[in-house]
Amino acid sequence: MTEESSFPTIAAGDHMGYMEYAVEQARLSPPTSTKFCVGAVLVDADANAIISTGYSLELPRDSLGDPGTTHAEQCCFIKVAQKHSLPEERIGEVLPSNTVLYTTMEPCNKRLSGNRTCVDRILRLNGAIKTVYVGIKEPEVFVAQEHGTTGRKKLEDGGVAVRFVEGMEERILEVSTAGHDTGGKS
């Protein structure tokens, strides 16, 4: 797990700054044509402190018994679980009361691998995450768009606010689709 002292200092409420750091995490994800490169940053909004970071495929397949590859949000949660010697579903017990999540792409609501979705991972923390800040909607490459729409609604119905951080969409999409066939586009 990354040591807290190595996290950058980002001004309180600087959603673009936190999203930029999430993009840096996404760039660490190995590019392939079969997944998106996503980055995530878990933040204590009251203390303005980064709790954990993650990116797609950062942790090994089948981590903590879940089948398939690891998503960025999942990696954030696993690192908190490991730090506190808890199962992932209990990290809500140790997260600060105003925890927020920044993710370059909206949390998945369907996994082709059979792994638990990121939406369900957030909701099973029973309100520990108050807001999810999102860079872009999930492109319709692997799952139909309605899964993103229903995922956002599912989060909101579960008491989690979903806010889009605008202004970085093109760059996030470029990083997210690294390794995909762009049909000759640069």
C-alpha positions in Angstrom: 0.0 0.0 0.0 1.2 3.5 -0.8 2.4 5.3 2.2 0.3 8.3 3.1 3.3 10.7 3.1 3.7 10.0 -0.7 0.3 11.3 -1.5 0.2 14.8 -3.0 -1.3 17.7 -1.2 -4.4 18.9 -3.1 -6.5 21.9 -2.0 -9.7 21.2 -0.1 -12.6 21.0 -2.5 -10.4 21.0 -5.6 -12.4 18.4 -7.5 -10.3 18.9 -10.7 -7.1 18.3 -8.6 -8.4 15.1 -7.2 -9.6 13.9 -10.6 -6.2 14.8 -12.1 -4.6 12.5 -9.4 -7.1 9.8 -10.3 -6.1 10.2 -14.0 -2.4 9.7 -12.9 -3.5 6.5 -11.2 -5.3 5.4 -14.4 -2.1 5.9 -16.4 -0.5 3.2 -14.2 -3.0 0.6 -15.4 -1.6 -1.7 -18.1 -3.4 -0.9 -21.4 -5.3 -3.8 -23.0 -8.1 -4.0 -25.5 -10.3 -5.9 -23.0 -10.8 -3.4 -20.2 -10.6 0.3 -19.4 -7.7 2.0 -17.6 -9.5 3.6 -14.6 -8.0 5.4 -11.6 -9.6 6.0 -8.2 -8.8 8.1 -5.1 -10.5 7.6 -1.8 -10.5 10.9 0.3 -11.4 12.0 3.8 -13.2 15.2 2.7 -13.2 16.7 6.3 -9.5 16.3 6.8 -8.7 16.8 3.1 -6.6 13.7 3.2 -6.1 10.9 0.7 -6.9 7.5 2.3 -6.2 5.2 -0.6 -5.7 5.0 -4.4 -6.2 2.4 -7.0 -6.2 1.6 -10.7 -7.5 -1.2 -12.9 -5.4 -4.4 -12.6 -3.3 -3.0 -9.8 -3.9 -6.0 -7.6 -3.8 -9.7 -8.7 -6.7 -11.5 -10.2 -9.1 -13.2 -7.8 -8.1 -10.9 -4.9 -9.8 -11.7 -1.7 -11.7 -14.5 -3.3 -13.6 -12.5 -5.9 -13.3 -14.0 -9.4 -11.7 -12.0 -12.2 -9.6 -8.9 -12.5 -9.5 -6.0 -10.1 -11.1 -2.6 -10.8 -9.7 0.8 -9.5 -12.4 1.3 -6.8 -12.0 -2.3 -5.6 -8.2 -1.8 -5.3 -8.8 1.3 -3.1 -11.1 -0.7 -0.8 -8.8 -3.8 -0.7 -5.9 -1.6 0.4 -7.9 -0.1 3.3 -9.1 -3.6 4.3 -5.5 -4.9 4.3 -4.3 -1.9 6.3 -6.9 -2.5 9.0 -6.9 -6.3 8.8 -10.6 -6.4 7.9 -12.6 -8.0 5.2 -13.4 -5.5 2.4 -17.1 -5.4 3.3 -16.3 -4.0 6.8 -14.1 -1.1 5.8 -17.0 1.2 6.4 -16.3 0.7 10.1 -12.9 2.5 9.8 -13.6 5.0 7.0 -14.0 8.6 8.2 -17.5 9.9 8.4 -17.2 12.1 5.2 -15.4 9.8 2.8 -15.7 10.6 -0.9 -14.5 8.7 -3.9 -13.0 10.1 -7.1 -13.0 7.8 -10.1 -12.2 8.6 -13.7 -15.1 6.5 -14.9 -18.4 5.9 -13.3 -18.5 2.8 -11.1 -19.5 -0.4 -12.9 -22.9 -1.9 -12.4 -22.2 -5.0 -14.4 -19.1 -7.2 -14.4 -18.6 -9.7 -17.2 -16.2 -11.7 -14.9 -18.9 -12.4 -12.3 -17.0 -10.2 -9.8 -19.0 -8.0 -7.5 -19.7 -4.6 -9.2 -18.1 -1.4 -7.9 -21.6 0.0 -7.3 -22.4 -2.9 -5.0 -19.0 -2.6 -3.3 -19.8 1.1 -2.5 -23.3 0.4 -1.3 -22.3 -2.5 1.0 -20.3 0.0 3.0 -23.6 1.3 4.4 -23.2 5.0 3.8 -19.5 5.2 4.5 -19.0 6.9 1.1 -21.1 10.0 0.8 -20.3 11.2 -2.7 -18.7 9.7 -5.8 -17.1 12.2 -8.1 -16.9 10.8 -11.7 -14.9 11.9 -14.7 -16.8 10.2 -17.5 -19.7 7.8 -18.1 -18.7 4.2 -19.1 -18.5 4.0 -22.9 -20.7 1.3 -24.4 -17.7 -1.0 -25.3 -18.2 -3.9 -23.0 -21.6 -3.4 -21.4 -24.8 -1.6 -22.5 -25.1 2.1 -21.3 -28.3 1.3 -19.3 -26.0 -0.4 -16.8 -24.3 2.9 -16.1 -27.6 4.8 -15.8 -29.0 2.2 -13.5 -25.8 2.1 -11.5 -25.9 5.8 -10.9 -29.6 5.6 -9.9 -28.8 2.6 -7.6 -26.1 4.7 -5.9 -28.3 7.7 -5.5 -31.2 5.5 -4.3 -28.7 4.1 -1.7 -27.9 7.6 -0.4 -24.7 8.2 -2.3 -24.5 11.4 -4.3 -23.0 11.1 -7.8 -21.3 14.3 -9.2 -19.6 14.6 -12.6 -16.3 16.6 -12.6 -16.5 18.4 -16.0 -13.7 19.6 -18.2 -11.4 16.6 -18.4 -13.6 14.2 -20.5 -11.4 14.0 -23.6 -8.2 13.3 -21.7 -9.9 10.8 -19.4 -11.4 9.0 -22.4 -8.0 8.9 -24.0 -6.3 7.4 -20.9 -9.2 5.0 -20.3 -9.1 3.5 -23.8 -5.4 3.0 -24.0 -4.8 -0.3 -25.7 -8.1 -0.2 -27.6 -8.3 -0.2 -31.4 -9.1 3.4 -32.3 -9.7 2.6 -35.9 -6.8 4.6 -37.1 -7.5 7.7 -35.0 -4.6 9.0 -32.9 
